[in-house]
Amino acid sequence: MSLTACYPGSPVVSAPTAFDAGDVDYIADAILGSDDPRGKLDFFRHDARRADLKAFAAEYVDNETVVPAYHRDYARMVRLACRVAAWHLSPRQAATPQDHKAQVRKADARSIKENTDLVAYIDQHIRLVKAGAVFKAPCPFHDDRTPSFCVWPDGHWKCFGCQEGGDIVSFVMLWHKVDFKGALEILTGGS
């Protein structure tokens, strides 16, 4: 399996994928086996954000082509391990699915929005390219040939083609085709 990275002004480079399922299991086990799994989970989520910043610096500052692919691959692997660990942690806190749904209903949507990095989340689904103060891509919600989909680091997005827009919750609702409660469950790692 290979990871293909294409950057503006650079040739297409095919780099071997550096991480596999064993690495995901290793990180998830490290999170679950620690004395403070929630703290370890937060540590690895921040580590994934640092890897995204390293990829951005290597891509746009140093004009590298393979290094950003490695860092993005690492960030995706760590985020997947965090999801696996969160999935294993949630049954300990909620004995039944009904209890978990009750916890999600009580979850404060504002805190979810504040604690989730919108740019990193959307970049997991579609490839964003930095353009000044915003990140752009072709819109995934309509047939778009030009990058009319814009994401701002302050936590909102808008497509200037189909006029869709909003915050992280509205993106998850459109992307996964779920309602508001379903979007909150996805963002909190429920399903």
Backbone bond lengths (Angstrom), bond angles and torsions (degrees), N, CA, C in turn:
res aa  C-N    CA-C-N  psi(-1)  N-CA   C-N-CA  omega(-1)  CA-C   N-CA-C  phi
1 M - - - 1.444 - - 1.521 108.37 -
2 S 1.309 117.23 140.15 1.456 119.57 179.78 1.513 110.17 -132.08
3 L 1.278 114.64 155.20 1.447 122.55 179.66 1.516 106.87 -106.29
4 T 1.311 117.77 119.94 1.451 121.09 -178.49 1.513 108.95 -101.33
5 A 1.303 115.88 125.50 1.463 120.89 -178.83 1.511 109.07 -117.90
6 C 1.312 116.41 131.31 1.457 120.95 178.08 1.521 107.47 -127.24
7 Y 1.298 117.37 123.69 1.448 122.27 -176.83 1.520 108.75 -122.12
8 P 1.331 117.31 148.47 1.455 120.03 -179.30 1.526 111.48 -55.95
9 G 1.320 115.51 126.52 1.455 120.20 177.67 1.513 114.19 81.38
10 S 1.313 118.45 2.14 1.456 121.95 -178.86 1.520 109.35 -119.00
11 P 1.323 117.25 151.74 1.455 119.11 176.39 1.526 110.55 -71.68
12 V 1.328 116.29 162.29 1.450 120.89 177.27 1.518 107.95 -71.48
13 V 1.327 115.69 128.53 1.455 121.31 -177.78 1.516 108.07 -119.81
14 S 1.314 117.57 132.17 1.449 121.66 176.99 1.515 108.10 -107.15
15 A 1.328 115.90 117.00 1.459 121.21 -178.23 1.519 108.54 -116.57
16 P 1.312 117.72 145.53 1.462 118.68 178.10 1.521 110.66 -66.61
17 T 1.324 115.37 143.72 1.454 119.74 176.61 1.522 108.17 -68.21
18 A 1.304 115.68 128.28 1.461 120.15 -172.71 1.521 113.16 -85.61
19 F 1.320 118.67 -19.32 1.448 121.37 -172.58 1.524 109.98 -127.66
20 D 1.341 115.40 150.71 1.456 120.13 179.67 1.527 109.98 -134.82
21 A 1.319 116.71 -170.54 1.459 121.55 -177.03 1.525 112.22 -62.48
22 G 1.326 117.49 -31.18 1.464 120.14 177.54 1.511 112.01 -62.90
23 D 1.332 116.65 -37.60 1.460 120.61 177.83 1.530 110.80 -67.70
24 V 1.339 116.49 -38.79 1.464 120.34 177.63 1.530 109.55 -62.40
25 D 1.328 116.33 -45.56 1.473 120.31 178.88 1.529 111.37 -62.57
26 Y 1.332 117.18 -40.06 1.466 121.22 -179.71 1.529 111.01 -61.07
27 I 1.339 116.75 -47.12 1.466 120.79 -179.76 1.535 109.86 -66.61
28 A 1.335 117.58 -43.61 1.467 120.71 179.75 1.531 110.40 -61.38
29 D 1.346 117.29 -41.41 1.465 120.34 177.76 1.525 111.52 -65.38
30 A 1.337 116.91 -36.76 1.469 120.34 177.72 1.527 110.53 -64.14
31 I 1.319 116.72 -37.83 1.465 120.47 178.42 1.523 110.25 -68.30
32 L 1.332 115.88 -49.77 1.465 120.46 -175.86 1.524 112.59 -69.04
33 G 1.341 118.20 -29.25 1.458 121.66 -177.52 1.511 114.75 -86.58
34 S 1.322 117.61 -2.77 1.468 119.64 -178.73 1.528 110.84 -80.70
35 D 1.328 115.14 165.97 1.468 120.60 178.68 1.521 111.71 -68.78
36 D 1.332 116.96 -31.37 1.459 122.78 -179.71 1.527 108.68 -125.59
37 P 1.344 118.12 83.24 1.468 119.22 -175.75 1.527 113.50 -62.45
38 R 1.327 117.81 -34.96 1.476 119.59 178.74 1.528 111.18 -65.50
39 G 1.318 116.70 -41.66 1.466 120.63 177.47 1.518 111.53 -65.33
40 K 1.328 116.29 -40.70 1.468 120.66 178.16 1.523 110.31 -65.72
41 L 1.332 117.16 -37.52 1.455 122.11 177.22 1.526 109.87 -61.24
42 D 1.335 117.27 -45.58 1.465 120.84 177.45 1.521 111.15 -62.80
43 F 1.345 117.09 -39.78 1.464 120.94 178.60 1.524 110.95 -58.64
44 F 1.334 116.96 -46.98 1.463 119.67 -177.90 1.527 112.11 -71.26
45 R 1.336 117.32 -30.94 1.468 118.65 175.34 1.533 110.36 -64.92
46 H 1.335 116.53 -40.40 1.468 119.85 176.25 1.525 110.77 -67.32
47 D 1.331 117.17 -34.85 1.461 121.17 177.16 1.531 110.35 -62.82
48 A 1.319 117.52 -38.19 1.466 120.87 177.41 1.527 110.36 -65.81
49 R 1.328 117.28 -38.32 1.469 120.02 177.16 1.531 110.95 -64.97
50 R 1.349 116.38 -39.62 1.470 119.59 177.03 1.522 110.86 -63.10
51 A 1.326 116.81 -38.24 1.468 120.06 178.21 1.525 110.75 -64.86
52 D 1.347 117.07 -37.34 1.463 119.76 175.56 1.523 111.13 -62.62
53 L 1.336 116.80 -40.45 1.466 120.20 178.39 1.528 111.23 -65.99
54 K 1.343 116.85 -39.31 1.460 119.86 177.08 1.525 110.73 -63.64
55 A 1.339 116.87 -39.42 1.466 120.34 177.90 1.517 110.39 -64.04
56 F 1.328 116.03 -42.66 1.462 120.14 178.61 1.527 110.79 -61.69
57 A 1.332 116.79 -44.45 1.469 120.50 -179.72 1.520 111.02 -64.92
58 A 1.322 117.53 -41.89 1.463 120.20 -179.40 1.520 111.07 -67.43
59 E 1.320 116.21 -34.99 1.461 120.39 -177.17 1.521 112.44 -76.07
60 Y 1.318 117.21 -48.10 1.457 120.77 -171.71 1.519 114.02 -98.50
61 V 1.305 118.11 -25.47 1.459 120.11 -178.28 1.522 110.55 -94.87
62 D 1.336 116.69 -49.76 1.463 120.47 -176.53 1.519 113.42 -92.62
63 N 1.340 118.22 -5.27 1.464 123.35 -179.13 1.526 112.32 56.10
64 E 1.329 116.47 36.42 1.464 121.49 175.90 1.530 108.79 -80.99
65 T 1.328 116.87 161.68 1.462 119.85 177.43 1.519 112.91 -120.26
66 V 1.319 119.32 -35.54 1.457 121.50 -177.93 1.525 111.48 -89.90
67 V 1.318 118.36 -36.53 1.464 121.93 -176.84 1.528 112.01 -59.99
68 P 1.342 120.54 -44.07 1.469 118.50 178.30 1.527 112.44 -61.06
69 A 1.319 117.24 -36.09 1.462 119.86 179.13 1.525 110.20 -63.06
70 Y 1.316 117.56 -39.78 1.466 121.76 178.68 1.536 110.18 -62.89
71 H 1.338 117.04 -47.94 1.460 120.65 -177.91 1.531 111.33 -66.42
72 R 1.339 117.86 -40.00 1.462 120.34 177.59 1.528 110.77 -65.51
73 D 1.333 116.61 -38.80 1.462 121.07 177.40 1.530 110.17 -63.86
74 Y 1.329 116.40 -41.72 1.467 120.63 177.45 1.526 110.43 -62.68
75 A 1.335 117.50 -45.18 1.462 120.97 -179.06 1.523 110.70 -61.68
76 R 1.331 117.09 -42.06 1.473 119.77 178.52 1.524 110.91 -64.78
77 M 1.329 117.18 -40.54 1.458 121.08 179.75 1.530 110.23 -63.19
78 V 1.335 117.39 -43.45 1.461 121.02 -179.62 1.529 110.52 -66.34
79 R 1.331 117.36 -40.85 1.463 119.64 178.50 1.532 111.15 -63.87
80 L 1.316 116.76 -39.06 1.457 119.96 177.04 1.529 110.71 -64.01
81 A 1.328 116.73 -42.56 1.463 120.26 177.36 1.530 110.65 -62.49
82 C 1.313 117.64 -38.02 1.468 121.18 177.68 1.526 110.65 -64.79
83 R 1.337 117.02 -39.08 1.462 119.79 177.54 1.527 110.71 -64.52
84 V 1.334 115.82 -42.82 1.468 119.75 178.49 1.526 110.24 -61.60
85 A 1.322 116.80 -45.90 1.465 120.24 -179.82 1.524 111.14 -64.77
86 A 1.327 117.63 -41.34 1.465 120.73 178.82 1.523 110.59 -63.84
87 W 1.328 116.66 -36.60 1.456 120.23 178.14 1.523 110.43 -64.52
88 H 1.325 116.94 -39.08 1.459 120.33 178.45 1.530 111.91 -74.17
89 L 1.304 117.96 -28.47 1.464 120.53 179.22 1.522 112.06 -76.11
90 S 1.319 118.22 -34.04 1.458 120.28 -174.99 1.525 113.69 -63.35
91 P 1.358 122.34 -35.83 1.461 118.82 176.47 1.528 113.26 -64.46
92 R 1.326 117.36 -27.36 1.464 119.50 178.07 1.518 111.16 -68.80
93 Q 1.321 115.82 -31.75 1.456 119.37 -178.25 1.523 111.89 -89.98
94 A 1.323 117.62 -31.10 1.456 121.64 -178.99 1.524 107.75 -123.79
95 A 1.308 116.17 113.78 1.460 120.23 -174.36 1.523 112.17 -69.43
96 T 1.322 117.63 -32.30 1.462 120.79 -178.90 1.517 109.34 -128.09
97 P 1.354 117.02 161.02 1.470 118.98 176.61 1.520 112.75 -60.47
98 Q 1.341 117.66 -31.86 1.460 119.82 179.40 1.528 110.25 -64.53
99 D 1.348 116.98 -39.02 1.455 120.18 178.18 1.526 110.43 -63.41
100 H 1.344 116.36 -40.46 1.460 119.57 -179.99 1.524 110.35 -64.03
101 K 1.335 117.62 -41.77 1.461 120.67 178.67 1.522 110.83 -63.49
102 A 1.333 116.94 -36.36 1.462 119.91 177.64 1.528 110.36 -65.50
103 Q 1.351 116.99 -38.85 1.461 120.11 177.64 1.519 110.90 -64.94
104 V 1.344 116.73 -39.67 1.462 120.07 -179.62 1.514 110.14 -65.08
105 R 1.346 117.06 -39.86 1.458 119.32 178.72 1.520 111.33 -61.51
106 K 1.341 115.78 -33.44 1.455 119.90 179.98 1.524 112.29 -79.20
107 A 1.340 116.34 -17.09 1.466 119.81 -177.31 1.526 110.07 -62.06
108 D 1.275 115.18 138.81 1.455 121.49 -179.99 1.522 109.08 -81.91
109 A 1.320 117.04 114.99 1.464 121.45 -178.38 1.527 110.92 -59.92
110 R 1.316 117.24 -34.28 1.466 119.99 -179.79 1.523 111.04 -63.06
111 S 1.331 117.65 -43.13 1.467 119.30 -179.93 1.515 111.28 -67.74
112 I 1.334 118.27 -33.57 1.460 121.02 176.01 1.516 109.89 -63.46
113 K 1.323 116.86 -43.78 1.467 120.88 179.26 1.525 111.38 -63.57
114 E 1.330 116.68 -40.09 1.463 120.61 -178.39 1.528 112.44 -71.70
115 N 1.341 117.87 -31.14 1.456 121.36 -175.51 1.516 114.07 -92.61
116 T 1.326 118.67 -2.80 1.456 121.86 179.92 1.522 109.13 -109.22
117 D 1.316 115.95 127.92 1.461 121.77 178.29 1.526 108.26 -80.30
118 L 1.340 116.80 108.15 1.463 122.25 -175.18 1.521 111.76 -62.13
119 V 1.324 117.79 -44.65 1.473 121.08 -178.16 1.525 110.37 -61.63
120 A 1.324 117.76 -46.43 1.473 120.89 -179.76 1.520 110.92 -66.19
121 Y 1.334 117.72 -38.01 1.463 120.59 -179.20 1.530 110.69 -66.10
122 I 1.328 116.94 -47.84 1.462 119.94 -178.74 1.526 110.27 -67.83
123 D 1.340 117.74 -34.97 1.465 121.01 179.57 1.530 111.74 -64.65
124 Q 1.328 118.40 -20.54 1.462 120.91 174.29 1.519 111.23 -69.66
125 H 1.333 117.18 -25.72 1.458 121.46 -175.65 1.521 112.87 -101.94
126 I 1.314 117.20 -39.76 1.471 121.06 177.42 1.520 108.26 -134.14
127 R 1.312 117.25 149.26 1.463 122.90 -176.54 1.529 109.54 -77.88
128 L 1.335 116.23 113.77 1.460 122.09 178.35 1.523 110.14 -95.13
129 V 1.320 115.76 144.61 1.459 122.05 177.09 1.521 107.57 -122.93
130 K 1.323 116.85 131.15 1.465 121.43 -179.19 1.524 109.37 -71.07
131 A 1.318 115.02 130.84 1.466 121.87 178.00 1.522 107.38 -136.51
132 G 1.322 116.61 90.69 1.457 121.01 -176.57 1.512 110.29 72.69
133 A 1.339 116.10 -123.90 1.459 120.50 -178.49 1.526 112.42 -90.78
134 V 1.337 117.92 -3.68 1.463 121.50 -177.99 1.522 110.26 -119.48
135 F 1.327 115.20 168.93 1.453 122.60 172.86 1.525 106.98 -113.85
136 K 1.341 116.82 136.82 1.458 120.48 -175.55 1.515 111.47 -124.63
137 A 1.343 114.75 157.01 1.464 122.65 175.69 1.520 107.65 -164.34
138 P 1.334 117.60 161.60 1.467 118.52 169.03 1.526 109.36 -64.63
139 C 1.309 116.86 142.01 1.465 121.45 -174.87 1.528 110.54 -69.08
140 P 1.341 116.93 131.12 1.456 119.61 178.59 1.530 113.50 -81.43
141 F 1.335 117.77 -6.02 1.455 120.78 -174.16 1.522 113.63 -100.21
142 H 1.314 117.97 -5.75 1.458 121.22 173.06 1.527 108.32 -151.48
143 D 1.325 116.77 168.55 1.463 121.48 -179.15 1.526 108.19 -72.16
144 D 1.325 115.32 102.42 1.460 121.76 -172.64 1.526 109.58 -122.27
145 R 1.306 117.06 125.82 1.463 120.91 179.77 1.533 112.13 -100.47
146 T 1.304 116.23 -17.75 1.471 120.67 178.35 1.523 108.59 -118.04
147 P 1.319 117.77 154.82 1.470 119.20 -178.98 1.527 112.58 -74.35
148 S 1.335 116.36 87.05 1.464 120.96 178.57 1.524 111.93 -100.11
149 F 1.325 117.12 -0.94 1.468 123.40 179.77 1.521 107.68 -91.95
150 C 1.327 118.09 117.18 1.468 122.87 -176.55 1.526 110.60 -118.59
151 V 1.335 115.27 138.33 1.459 122.04 177.79 1.522 108.32 -124.64
152 W 1.324 116.35 128.35 1.452 121.57 178.66 1.526 109.02 -101.91
153 P 1.330 117.70 141.49 1.467 120.45 -179.88 1.527 114.39 -62.48
154 D 1.331 118.27 -16.97 1.466 119.65 -179.55 1.528 112.90 -77.67
155 G 1.349 117.74 -2.23 1.451 119.52 171.79 1.510 116.98 110.94
156 H 1.330 118.69 19.47 1.460 118.66 175.01 1.525 110.52 -136.09
157 W 1.328 115.57 161.58 1.460 122.01 -178.55 1.522 109.10 -139.98
158 K 1.333 115.56 159.26 1.467 120.77 178.11 1.516 109.11 -157.71
159 C 1.328 115.48 141.20 1.456 121.19 171.20 1.526 106.95 -104.56
160 F 1.321 116.61 125.02 1.454 120.26 -178.81 1.528 111.50 -86.53
161 G 1.343 117.20 0.54 1.456 121.75 175.92 1.518 111.33 -92.03
162 C 1.344 116.50 -55.79 1.474 120.94 -177.87 1.522 112.53 -98.52
163 Q 1.325 118.12 -2.79 1.469 124.84 177.42 1.528 114.03 67.74
164 E 1.340 117.90 14.70 1.463 120.26 173.31 1.518 108.10 -75.44
165 G 1.319 116.75 153.65 1.446 120.03 178.57 1.509 111.15 -177.62
166 G 1.316 115.09 174.29 1.452 119.19 177.80 1.511 112.14 149.73
167 D 1.333 115.01 -145.31 1.462 121.56 -177.81 1.524 109.36 -115.46
168 I 1.322 117.03 -164.87 1.459 122.07 -177.50 1.522 111.58 -62.64
169 V 1.337 117.09 -37.96 1.464 120.52 -178.31 1.531 110.49 -66.57
170 S 1.321 117.29 -43.53 1.466 119.43 179.93 1.528 111.22 -66.88
171 F 1.348 118.25 -34.29 1.465 120.18 176.09 1.522 110.96 -64.30
172 V 1.340 116.89 -45.07 1.470 120.95 179.78 1.525 110.08 -64.03
173 M 1.333 117.76 -38.75 1.462 120.93 178.56 1.525 110.95 -61.66
174 L 1.330 117.36 -44.07 1.465 120.50 -179.71 1.525 111.76 -73.18
175 W 1.343 117.04 -42.03 1.463 120.84 -175.20 1.527 111.70 -66.93
176 H 1.345 116.19 -46.64 1.462 120.72 -176.59 1.531 112.86 -94.33
177 K 1.344 116.68 -3.34 1.463 122.61 -179.54 1.536 111.26 55.66
178 V 1.326 114.62 54.96 1.463 121.68 179.06 1.522 108.91 -126.05
179 D 1.341 115.46 169.05 1.454 119.68 176.09 1.531 109.92 -85.32
180 F 1.325 116.29 -174.35 1.460 120.95 -176.27 1.525 111.99 -61.45
181 K 1.333 117.03 -45.04 1.466 120.55 -179.88 1.525 110.84 -64.19
182 G 1.336 116.81 -38.88 1.462 120.29 177.83 1.514 111.59 -64.77
183 A 1.332 116.91 -37.75 1.466 120.50 178.03 1.524 110.64 -65.14
184 L 1.337 117.25 -40.96 1.465 120.21 178.16 1.523 110.90 -64.41
185 E 1.345 117.33 -38.49 1.468 120.19 177.44 1.519 111.08 -62.76
186 I 1.330 116.66 -42.24 1.470 119.77 179.65 1.518 110.17 -64.30
187 L 1.322 117.15 -44.38 1.461 120.56 -177.69 1.524 113.44 -69.03
188 T 1.332 117.08 -25.96 1.462 119.64 177.78 1.518 112.32 -93.42
189 G 1.321 116.75 3.34 1.462 120.47 177.34 1.512 114.14 83.93
190 G 1.332 118.34 16.72 1.457 120.87 -178.19 1.500 113.33 -73.65
191 S 1.337 118.49 -39.24 1.465 120.55 178.13 1.500 110.25 -162.74
